Each structure stands twice: as structure tokens, then as C-alpha cells.
Amino acid sequence: MRAETTATIDRSGGPTPAQQRYDTRTDLGNTPEKDSDGHLYRGRTGTQRTGKDNYRQFRNWCRAGGLDCPDFVKDPDAVNTDPWEGLVSLFYWDTRDLNRWTGEGDAETITKKINGGKNGLADWFGRLTRISLVLLGYRADNVLQFQADQRLQVDGDVGPKTRAAMHTALVALTPGEAARPEVEAAPVTEEKPVPVPVTPLSLDAPWWKSNEVITPLSSSSSTFAALRDRRHTLTEPPPDPCRVQRHGRLPLLAQERR
């Protein structure tokens, strides 16, 4: 869809309304004047790099690596030619330090860093799964066999444990890779104990408003003693145990009279 949109823009000459809104985006390196910077430095390549600063940074990154690249600020269309079109993705990956999250197998954070949120996360996981399986010697759709070999639950669901096992297996393909400090297990699978908050008993609140579990007592005398001991916590008078006893005997008296 993006490629089709870009092709339409190129044929029509632009600028589109969206590009006009980018025209004065100084945070992207464009000028504050409406001079068609939004259209000139529109999104190109698969990563849709947008804004004058991105074109300048890509040019400087290529030259710092010893590459004889065009001046993308003067000729932004040149990024759509080989080999620069493919290198734009590597430039973005390198300058955003995304390898850090790759070493941890944290695809979710990488998606957030690239997309600004979790949009496209399911698609990312799907592509990562297929590529990982192929690199590990499986068919791209044979996740069941991988799960069986790893003694995981064989259900075809590529959840956190399956992704972590894939990450570990991929790391093992390179000798010594697992020993590097930045290479860790996928963080989404680490099981950590969850502390259960314990609320201490309070004598400041009435017992009927407390979360404390009260065990029923077996006799009215015991009930009276319990209520007497709690009298300093009550904000309302406790029930008369004699009345409780009398009312408790009413059903028995009714049965006796029958």
C-alpha cells in the first residue's frame, strides 16, 4: 500500500495534504516556511524515512562507514536506488541501538521502538517465527515439530515460551554468542514470584468493615465475650446477646409447640 501511494504521489507531482502538514515540521529538519519540504523529503524506502534530518543523517552514516553515497539532501530520490534502499533499514537499526533488544529476543520492545506502539506486533511475531524456523532447519510453517523437539507443549501456538526457545536455539548457532553479556533469555518468559500484599489487622475500623475472617463461635456466651473484647473498636452499640439468644430460640419453641 505504501509503495502504491508513493508511486501515485510521484505521478501526480504532489504535494498531498499529508505532505503539506509535514512542510513546516522543524522537528524533522524541515524549514518553518511552506516551501514544499514535506513533499521533497516525504517517506521513502520500506521504512518510510521522512524529513530532511533523516536524509542528512543517512548520508552522514553512509560516509562515516566509508561508502561513496550521493548527497541525499540534494537528491532524496536516490535513496530508492540500490544499494541505498536496503541500507536505510540498517541505518535505522544501527542508529537506534536496536541490537540491544535483539540480543534479548525482545521483539515487543523492538516493535514499540520502530512503530511507536504495538501496532503490527502480531505480524512481526509471525514473520520472526517463520524466519527463525528456516534458520533452525525447519519448514517455515512447521512450528509443531520445533515444539516437539524442544519438549514444549505441541499446540502450534507461538507464545512466549516457544519464542524464547527459538531465541535460545538461534543464539546457539553462533559459537560463543551465548556468553556475551548482552545476550539474554527473552524477558517475556522469565518467571518471577509475585508478592502478595498482606494487610495488617487494624483496631481502628469496626470489625464488620474489616477484611478479617471471623470464625463463628459455638455458644452465645462465647459470642458475648468476643463482642465485649471488641467493644473499643465498635462505633455502634453491639447487639444484645440476650436478644440474639431469645430470637435464636424462637424457631425451637415453635417446633416444640407443634
Secondary structure, DSSP 8 states (H G I E B T S, - for coil): -HHHHHHHHHHH----HHHHHHTT-GGGT--SS-SSHHHHT--BTTTTB-SHHHHHHHHHHHHHTT-----TTT-GGGGGSTTHHHHHHHHHHHHTTTHHHHHTT-HHHHHHHHHSSSTTHHHHHHHHHHHHHHHTTS-TT-HHHHHHHTT---SS---HHHHHHHHHHHHHTSTTGGGSTT----GGG-------------SSS-GGGS-------SSHHHHHHHHHHTGGG-SS----HHHHHHHHHHHHHHHHH-
